[in-house]
Amino acid sequence: MRIVWSPLAIDRATEIADYIAKDKPSAAEKWINTVFSKVEQLQSSPEIGRIIPEINNSQFRDLIYGN
């Protein structure tokens, strides 16, 4: 399985990490590392993510982490 991050997803993850870092840089680093770690799990377990209802294609998965 190949994981492809959209530019928008990378931008949003960066924005969120920057926001968290304003109060606690270590929490931002932990958050971003966990996000990438969770996504990497898809390589060995591609069906852990939910199929996105709007797309309805099993090649596209949605992982929810945190708030």
Stockholm file with secondary structure:
# STOCKHOLM 1.0

chainA/1-67         MRIVWSPLAIDRATEIADYIAKDKPSAAEKWINTVFSKVEQLQSSPEIGRIIPEINNSQFRDLIYGN
#=GR chainA/1-67 SS CCCCCCHHHHHHHHHHHHHHHHHCHHHHHHHHHHHHHHHHHHHHCTTSSEECTTTCCTTCEECCCCC
#=GC SS_cons        CCCCCCHHHHHHHHHHHHHHHHHCHHHHHHHHHHHHHHHHHHHHCTTSSEECTTTCCTTCEECCCCC
//
